[in-house]
Amino acid sequence: EGLFEFHDSFGEMFEFFCKNSTIHGTVRLVCSGSNRMKTAFWSLLLLASLGMLCWQFALMFSQYWAYPVVLTMSMHSEPKMFPAVTICNLDPYRFELVSEHLAQLDRMAEESITFLYGINTSARLFHMHDRKIHVQGLANLSSSGFKLSQNFSLLRISDLRSGKKHSSVGFRLCNSTGGNCFYKTYSSGMDAILEWYRFHYMNIMSQLPMIINISHHEEHIEDMVYSCQYDGEPCRPSDYDHFHHPVFGSCYTFNSKGTDPFWTATKPGIPYGLSLILRAEQKDHIPLLSTVAGVRVMIHNHNQTPFLEHEGFDIRPGIATAIGIQQDEVNRLGGEYGRCTTNGADVDVELLYNNSYTLQACLHSCFQHIMVQQCGCGYYYYPLPAGARHCDYNKQPAWGHCFYQLYNRLRNHHLNCFEQCPKPCRESLYKVSAGAAKWPSAKSQDWVRQALRHQNGYNSTSNR
């Protein structure tokens, strides 16, 4: 009894608590017992205060469980390894193996344009005298049984919207049974023709044997790069790697590995960077595969597959372009703060690219695996899993129907590829800014052309 004081009722215990508690306002509940209005007022005030207290606690706990971070930004000026730079000439070339089929496709395109717009395109519009890449030891594929399909002809499609008649251009795609069909349509006939040509082009190019090493059958870099200097020193043959892109043509990646001390950037400024004089050849251009002329450029990390169709930018011919680069290093915490991967080893998707992990490489690999599983063949622009073959409408007549529906699902985030492919925990992002000027100038163009003609065999009759 000396240590504890017992109360006879709950009311006595509550009165004792109110008189001895340090909570402001509780003693007022006892003192105002003779006036019910005052008691009610202090009760409401006390309950409101307790509600505010609980609300503040809820805010603090919710902020704690959200794992907030403090973003610290810092700028450094120190020697860095110059990034990898990929350039493409926007001029895909022909292989002798499929030249006959491409010529047939050009004639189909000419007939389609005449049907749609009444334009009598001459044969000179297409590439009847283009270069062809010859591959020794392989015969022409004209005897392989592949035939261009007339089932995917361009059509004009009319529909009524809001009481007005609209016309679009597209082609029809059906599933294997023919019971489910839709039209791949575009409001612009130009976009429809480009997509229609690319669709047939993929079916033709899928006939090329996978054993062809395109890099061994392409022209030398001197045909595209007339001059190359880095930090005032001429580039070396070991400074670039060559590969072929099915849309952007012949591509070269400078400093792809990022291990050569020659590519260390010690000073900022144009004289200390990479300087190139490039030739944007158009005589071999495929006009219905791409409508632009110039050079495609992408600045990216070392050992990274360049996805030029997603991240590259174009440089127009006839100008001098100065490009400034700013590198941002992004470090993601991962764990409870968000999902990321260090090197892709913990990702369930089997990467089809031999370079380091990137989000685009994972998404493309994920889509290709799903397409092989559901459509029975692979998309021509992406690498193939083991044992798979590229799509060909002679063997898989419904692959276009399957592909376009799958791609729409991917674009609308209805496939689980975005859930399976996390962002890298550490990533370098390059922001670019560019300025341009006419090159060569009117006063210098004569001697510049003479110098290029003697050194590089440049021959042009155009003022551009």
C-alpha positions as CSV (number, residue, x, y, z in Angstrom):
1,E,0.0,0.0,0.0
2,G,2.9,2.3,0.4
3,L,3.9,1.8,-3.3
4,F,0.5,1.6,-5.0
5,E,-2.6,3.6,-4.6
6,F,-5.8,1.7,-5.5
7,H,-9.0,3.4,-6.6
8,D,-12.5,2.2,-5.9
9,S,-13.8,3.2,-9.4
10,F,-12.8,4.1,-12.9
11,G,-14.0,7.7,-12.3
12,E,-11.6,8.1,-9.3
13,M,-8.8,6.8,-11.5
14,F,-9.6,9.1,-14.4
15,E,-9.8,12.1,-12.0
16,F,-6.4,11.2,-10.5
17,F,-5.0,10.9,-14.0
18,C,-6.4,14.3,-15.1
19,K,-5.0,16.1,-12.0
20,N,-1.5,14.6,-12.2
21,S,-0.9,14.3,-16.0
22,T,1.3,16.8,-17.8
23,I,-1.1,16.7,-20.9
24,H,-2.4,20.2,-21.2
25,G,-6.1,20.5,-20.8
26,T,-6.9,17.3,-18.9
27,V,-7.0,19.1,-15.5
28,R,-9.7,21.4,-17.1
29,L,-12.0,18.4,-17.4
30,V,-12.0,18.0,-13.6
31,C,-12.1,21.7,-12.7
32,S,-15.0,22.3,-15.1
33,G,-17.1,19.4,-13.7
34,S,-19.7,21.8,-12.4
35,N,-20.3,23.3,-15.8
36,R,-21.3,20.8,-18.5
37,M,-20.7,23.4,-21.3
38,K,-17.1,23.9,-20.2
39,T,-16.6,20.2,-19.8
40,A,-17.9,19.5,-23.3
41,F,-15.8,22.3,-24.8
42,W,-12.5,21.0,-23.2
43,S,-13.4,17.5,-24.2
44,L,-13.8,18.5,-27.8
45,L,-10.6,20.5,-27.7
46,L,-8.7,17.6,-26.1
47,L,-10.0,15.1,-28.7
48,A,-9.1,17.5,-31.5
49,S,-5.6,17.8,-30.2
50,L,-5.2,14.0,-29.9
51,G,-6.5,13.7,-33.5
52,M,-3.9,16.2,-34.7
53,L,-1.2,14.2,-32.8
54,C,-2.2,10.9,-34.4
55,W,-2.3,12.6,-37.9
56,Q,1.2,13.9,-37.4
57,F,2.4,10.5,-36.3
58,A,0.8,9.0,-39.4
59,L,2.6,11.5,-41.7
60,M,5.9,10.8,-40.1
61,F,5.5,7.0,-40.3
62,S,4.3,7.1,-43.9
63,Q,7.3,9.3,-44.8
64,Y,9.6,6.8,-43.1
65,W,8.2,3.8,-44.8
66,A,8.5,5.5,-48.2
67,Y,12.3,5.4,-47.9
68,P,13.0,9.0,-48.8
69,V,16.4,10.0,-50.2
70,V,18.4,13.1,-50.3
71,L,19.6,14.0,-53.8
72,T,23.1,15.5,-53.8
73,M,24.4,16.9,-57.1
74,S,28.0,17.7,-57.7
75,M,30.1,18.8,-60.7
76,H,33.6,17.5,-61.4
77,S,36.2,18.6,-63.9
78,E,38.7,15.8,-64.1
79,P,40.1,13.5,-66.8
80,K,37.4,11.1,-68.0
81,M,37.2,8.4,-70.6
82,F,35.6,9.7,-73.8
83,P,32.2,8.0,-74.5
84,A,31.5,5.6,-77.3
85,V,30.3,7.3,-80.5
86,T,28.3,5.4,-83.2
87,I,27.7,6.8,-86.6
88,C,25.6,5.4,-89.5
89,N,25.3,6.6,-93.0
90,L,21.5,6.1,-93.3
91,D,22.1,4.1,-96.4
92,P,21.3,0.3,-96.1
93,Y,22.7,-1.7,-99.0
94,R,21.6,-4.7,-101.0
95,F,23.0,-8.2,-101.0
96,E,23.3,-10.0,-104.2
97,L,21.6,-13.0,-102.6
98,V,18.2,-11.2,-102.4
99,S,18.7,-8.5,-105.1
100,E,16.0,-10.2,-107.4
101,H,13.4,-10.1,-104.6
102,L,14.2,-6.4,-103.8
103,A,13.8,-5.5,-107.4
104,Q,10.4,-7.2,-107.4
105,L,9.5,-5.3,-104.3
106,D,10.5,-2.0,-106.0
107,R,8.2,-2.8,-108.9
108,M,5.3,-3.6,-106.5
109,A,6.0,-0.3,-104.7
110,E,5.9,1.6,-108.0
111,E,2.6,0.0,-108.9
112,S,1.1,0.8,-105.5
113,I,2.1,4.5,-105.6
114,T,0.6,4.7,-109.1
115,F,-2.6,3.0,-107.9
116,L,-2.9,5.3,-104.9
117,Y,-1.8,8.7,-106.3
118,G,-1.6,8.3,-110.0
119,I,2.1,9.1,-110.0
120,N,4.0,7.3,-112.7
121,T,7.3,6.8,-110.9
122,S,10.2,6.0,-113.2
123,A,12.7,3.2,-112.6
124,R,15.2,5.9,-111.7
125,L,13.3,6.6,-108.5
126,F,14.4,3.2,-107.3
127,H,17.9,1.7,-107.0
128,M,18.3,-0.2,-110.2
129,H,22.1,0.5,-110.3
130,D,22.8,0.3,-106.6
131,R,25.8,-1.5,-105.2
132,K,25.3,-5.1,-104.2
133,I,27.3,-6.9,-101.6
134,H,28.6,-10.2,-103.0
135,V,29.1,-13.1,-100.7
136,Q,31.3,-15.8,-102.1
137,G,30.3,-19.4,-101.7
138,L,26.6,-18.8,-101.4
139,A,24.2,-19.0,-104.4
140,N,21.4,-16.7,-105.2
141,L,18.2,-17.4,-103.2
142,S,15.9,-17.1,-106.2
143,S,15.6,-20.9,-106.2
144,S,14.7,-21.1,-102.5
145,G,11.0,-20.9,-103.2
146,F,10.4,-17.5,-101.6
147,K,7.8,-15.3,-103.3
148,L,6.6,-11.9,-102.6
149,S,3.0,-12.1,-101.3
150,Q,0.3,-10.0,-102.9
151,N,-1.9,-10.6,-99.9
152,F,-0.6,-7.5,-98.3
153,S,-1.3,-4.9,-100.9
154,L,-1.8,-1.2,-100.1
155,L,-5.4,-0.1,-100.0
156,R,-7.4,3.1,-99.5
157,I,-9.8,2.7,-96.6
158,S,-12.7,5.1,-96.1
159,D,-14.7,5.5,-92.8
160,L,-17.2,7.9,-91.4
161,R,-16.2,9.9,-88.3
162,S,-18.6,12.5,-86.8
163,G,-20.6,12.5,-90.0
164,K,-17.5,13.2,-92.2
165,K,-15.8,10.9,-94.6
166,H,-12.1,10.2,-93.8
167,S,-9.7,8.3,-96.0
168,S,-6.6,6.3,-94.8
169,V,-4.1,4.0,-96.4
170,G,-3.0,0.6,-95.1
171,F,-2.8,-3.1,-95.6
172,R,-4.7,-6.0,-94.2
173,L,-3.4,-8.6,-91.7
174,C,-5.1,-11.8,-90.7
175,N,-4.4,-14.6,-88.3
176,S,-3.7,-18.2,-89.4
177,T,-7.3,-19.1,-89.8
178,G,-8.4,-15.9,-91.4
179,G,-11.1,-15.4,-88.9
180,N,-9.5,-12.4,-87.2
181,C,-8.3,-9.6,-89.4
182,F,-7.5,-5.9,-89.0
183,Y,-6.1,-3.1,-91.1
184,K,-2.7,-1.5,-90.3
185,T,-3.7,2.0,-91.4
186,Y,-2.2,5.4,-91.4
187,S,-3.8,8.8,-92.0
188,S,-0.7,9.7,-94.0
189,G,0.0,7.7,-97.2
190,M,3.7,8.3,-96.8
191,D,3.8,6.6,-93.4
192,A,1.7,3.7,-94.8
193,I,4.0,3.2,-97.8
194,L,7.1,3.3,-95.6
195,E,5.6,0.7,-93.1
196,W,4.3,-1.5,-96.0
197,Y,7.7,-1.5,-97.7
198,R,9.5,-2.2,-94.4
199,F,7.2,-5.2,-93.8
200,H,8.0,-6.8,-97.1
201,Y,11.7,-5.8,-96.7
202,M,11.9,-7.8,-93.5
203,N,10.4,-10.9,-95.1
204,I,13.0,-10.7,-97.9
205,M,16.0,-10.0,-95.7
206,S,15.1,-12.9,-93.4
207,Q,16.1,-15.2,-96.3
208,L,19.8,-14.2,-95.8
209,P,21.7,-17.1,-94.1
210,M,22.7,-16.3,-90.5
211,I,26.3,-17.4,-91.3
212,I,26.9,-14.2,-93.3
213,N,29.4,-11.9,-91.5
214,I,28.3,-8.6,-93.0
215,S,31.3,-6.7,-91.6
216,H,33.6,-8.7,-93.9
217,H,31.7,-7.7,-97.0
218,E,31.2,-4.0,-96.5
219,E,33.2,-1.1,-97.8
220,H,36.1,0.4,-95.9
221,I,35.6,3.2,-93.4
222,E,37.4,5.6,-95.7
223,D,34.3,5.5,-98.0
224,M,32.3,7.2,-95.3
225,V,34.8,8.9,-93.0
226,Y,37.1,11.2,-94.9
227,S,38.9,12.5,-91.8
228,C,39.1,11.4,-88.2
229,Q,41.0,13.1,-85.4
230,Y,40.8,12.9,-81.6
231,D,42.5,15.5,-79.5
232,G,44.5,16.6,-82.5
233,E,45.8,13.1,-83.3
234,P,44.6,11.0,-86.3
235,C,42.4,8.0,-85.5
236,R,43.8,4.5,-85.8
237,P,42.2,1.4,-87.4
238,S,41.8,-0.1,-84.0
239,D,39.7,2.8,-82.7
240,Y,36.5,1.7,-84.4
241,D,34.3,-1.4,-84.8
242,H,32.0,-1.9,-87.8
243,F,28.5,-3.4,-87.9
244,H,25.5,-3.3,-90.2
245,H,22.1,-1.9,-89.2
246,P,19.2,-3.2,-91.3
247,V,17.7,0.4,-91.6
248,F,20.6,2.7,-91.0
249,G,23.1,0.9,-93.1
250,S,26.8,0.7,-92.4
251,C,27.7,1.8,-88.8
252,Y,31.0,2.5,-87.0
253,T,31.5,2.7,-83.3
254,F,34.5,4.7,-82.0
255,N,36.0,3.8,-78.6
256,S,33.5,1.0,-78.1
257,K,35.5,-0.7,-75.3
258,G,36.6,2.4,-73.4
259,T,40.0,0.9,-72.3
260,D,42.5,2.7,-74.5
261,P,44.3,5.6,-72.8
262,F,44.3,7.3,-76.2
263,W,40.6,8.2,-75.6
264,T,41.1,9.9,-72.2
265,A,39.5,13.3,-72.2
266,T,41.7,15.8,-70.3
267,K,40.3,19.2,-71.5
268,P,37.0,20.5,-72.6
269,G,36.5,22.2,-76.0
270,I,36.1,21.4,-79.6
271,P,39.9,21.1,-80.4
272,Y,40.3,18.3,-77.8
273,G,37.3,16.2,-78.9
274,L,36.5,13.9,-81.8
275,S,36.5,15.6,-85.2
276,L,35.1,13.9,-88.3
277,I,34.5,14.7,-91.9
278,L,31.8,12.4,-93.1
279,R,30.3,11.6,-96.5
280,A,26.5,11.2,-96.6
281,E,26.2,9.3,-99.9
282,Q,22.7,9.2,-101.4
283,K,23.2,7.5,-104.8
284,D,22.7,4.1,-103.2
285,H,19.8,5.3,-101.1
286,I,16.7,3.1,-100.7
287,P,13.9,5.7,-101.0
288,L,11.1,3.7,-99.6
289,L,13.0,2.3,-96.6
290,S,14.0,5.7,-95.3
291,T,13.1,9.2,-96.5
292,V,16.0,11.1,-94.9
293,A,19.6,11.6,-96.0
294,G,22.5,12.3,-93.6
295,V,24.3,10.6,-90.8
296,R,22.8,9.0,-87.7
297,V,24.8,9.6,-84.5
298,M,24.5,8.1,-81.0
299,I,26.6,8.9,-77.9
300,H,26.5,6.0,-75.4
301,N,28.3,4.0,-72.8
302,H,31.1,1.6,-73.6
303,N,30.2,-2.0,-74.2
304,Q,26.6,-1.0,-74.8
305,T,24.5,-1.9,-77.8
306,P,23.5,1.3,-79.6
307,F,19.8,1.4,-80.3
308,L,19.9,4.2,-82.8
309,E,16.2,4.0,-83.7
310,H,15.4,5.0,-80.1
311,E,18.2,7.2,-78.9
312,G,20.2,8.5,-81.9
313,F,19.9,11.8,-83.7
314,D,20.5,12.9,-87.3
315,I,23.0,15.3,-88.8
316,R,22.2,16.8,-92.1
317,P,24.7,16.9,-94.9
318,G,26.4,20.1,-96.1
319,I,26.9,21.6,-92.7
320,A,29.4,21.6,-89.9
321,T,27.9,20.4,-86.6
322,A,29.5,21.0,-83.2
323,I,28.1,18.7,-80.5
324,G,28.7,19.4,-76.8
325,I,28.4,16.4,-74.4
326,Q,27.4,16.5,-70.7
327,Q,27.7,13.3,-68.7
328,D,25.3,12.5,-65.9
329,E,26.1,9.6,-63.5
330,V,22.9,8.1,-62.1
331,N,23.2,5.8,-59.0
332,R,20.0,4.0,-57.9
333,L,19.8,2.6,-54.4
334,G,17.8,-0.5,-55.1
335,G,16.5,-2.7,-52.3
336,E,13.6,-1.1,-50.5
337,Y,14.0,2.1,-52.4
338,G,13.2,0.6,-55.8
339,R,14.1,-2.3,-58.0
340,C,17.3,-2.1,-60.1
341,T,20.0,-4.5,-61.3
342,T,23.7,-4.3,-61.1
343,N,24.7,-6.3,-64.2
344,G,21.5,-8.1,-65.3
345,A,22.5,-11.4,-63.7
346,D,19.4,-11.3,-61.5
347,V,17.0,-10.6,-64.3
348,D,14.7,-13.4,-65.5
349,V,15.0,-12.4,-69.2
350,E,17.8,-14.0,-71.2
351,L,19.6,-11.2,-73.0
352,L,20.1,-11.7,-76.7
353,Y,22.9,-9.0,-76.9
354,N,26.5,-9.7,-76.0
355,N,27.1,-6.3,-74.5
356,S,26.4,-4.9,-71.1
357,Y,22.9,-4.8,-69.6
358,T,20.6,-1.9,-70.6
359,L,16.9,-1.4,-70.2
360,Q,16.4,-1.3,-74.0
361,A,18.4,-4.5,-74.5
362,C,16.3,-6.3,-71.9
363,L,13.0,-5.0,-73.4
364,H,14.0,-6.1,-76.9
365,S,15.1,-9.5,-75.7
366,C,11.9,-10.0,-73.7
367,F,9.8,-9.1,-76.7
368,Q,11.7,-11.4,-79.0
369,H,11.3,-14.3,-76.6
370,I,7.5,-13.7,-76.3
371,M,7.2,-13.4,-80.1
372,V,9.1,-16.6,-80.8
373,Q,6.9,-18.4,-78.3
374,Q,3.6,-17.0,-79.5
375,C,4.2,-16.3,-83.2
376,G,6.6,-19.1,-84.0
377,C,9.4,-16.9,-85.4
378,G,11.5,-13.9,-84.5
379,Y,11.4,-10.2,-85.4
380,Y,14.1,-9.5,-88.1
381,Y,15.5,-6.4,-86.4
382,Y,16.3,-8.2,-83.1
383,P,18.7,-11.0,-82.4
384,L,17.3,-14.6,-82.3
385,P,17.2,-17.0,-79.4
386,A,18.9,-20.4,-80.0
387,G,17.1,-22.5,-82.5
388,A,14.7,-19.8,-83.7
389,R,14.3,-18.4,-87.2
390,H,13.3,-15.0,-88.5
391,C,9.7,-14.4,-89.6
392,D,8.8,-15.1,-93.3
393,Y,5.2,-14.9,-94.5
394,N,5.8,-17.8,-96.9
395,K,6.4,-20.0,-93.9
396,Q,4.4,-18.1,-91.2
397,P,1.6,-16.3,-93.1
398,A,0.1,-14.8,-90.0
399,W,3.3,-13.5,-88.3
400,G,2.5,-9.9,-89.2
401,H,-0.9,-10.1,-87.5
402,C,0.8,-11.6,-84.4
403,F,3.6,-9.1,-84.4
404,Y,1.6,-5.9,-84.6
405,Q,-0.8,-7.0,-81.9
406,L,2.1,-8.0,-79.6
407,Y,3.9,-4.7,-80.2
408,N,0.8,-2.7,-79.4
409,R,0.5,-4.6,-76.1
410,L,4.2,-3.9,-75.4
411,R,3.7,-0.2,-76.2
412,N,0.6,0.0,-73.9
413,H,2.5,-1.8,-71.1
414,H,0.2,-4.8,-71.3
415,L,3.1,-7.2,-71.6
416,N,5.1,-8.0,-68.5
417,C,8.4,-7.0,-70.1
418,F,8.5,-3.7,-68.2
419,E,8.0,-5.6,-64.9
420,Q,10.7,-8.1,-65.7
421,C,13.3,-5.5,-66.9
422,P,14.5,-3.2,-64.1
423,K,16.7,-0.1,-64.7
424,P,20.4,-0.4,-64.1
425,C,21.6,0.5,-60.6
426,R,24.4,2.6,-62.2
427,E,24.0,4.4,-65.5
428,S,25.7,7.1,-67.4
429,L,23.4,9.4,-69.4
430,Y,24.7,11.8,-72.0
431,K,23.0,15.1,-72.7
432,V,23.9,16.8,-76.0
433,S,23.7,20.3,-77.4
434,A,24.4,21.1,-81.0
435,G,25.2,24.1,-83.2
436,A,25.4,24.1,-87.0
437,A,27.0,26.2,-89.8
438,K,27.1,25.9,-93.5
439,W,30.2,23.9,-94.7
440,P,32.1,24.5,-96.8
441,S,31.5,28.2,-97.2
442,A,31.1,29.8,-100.6
443,K,34.7,31.2,-100.5
444,S,36.3,27.9,-99.4
445,Q,34.3,25.3,-101.1
446,D,36.5,25.1,-104.2
447,W,39.8,24.3,-102.4
448,V,38.0,22.1,-99.9
449,R,36.6,19.9,-102.7
450,Q,40.0,19.8,-104.5
451,A,41.7,18.7,-101.3
452,L,39.0,16.0,-100.7
453,R,39.2,14.9,-104.3
454,H,43.0,14.4,-104.2
455,Q,43.1,12.7,-100.8
456,N,39.9,10.7,-100.7
457,G,38.8,10.4,-104.3
458,Y,35.8,12.6,-103.7
459,N,33.8,13.3,-106.8
460,S,30.6,15.4,-106.8
461,T,29.0,17.7,-109.3
462,S,26.3,18.9,-106.9
463,N,26.7,22.2,-105.0
464,R,25.6,20.4,-101.9
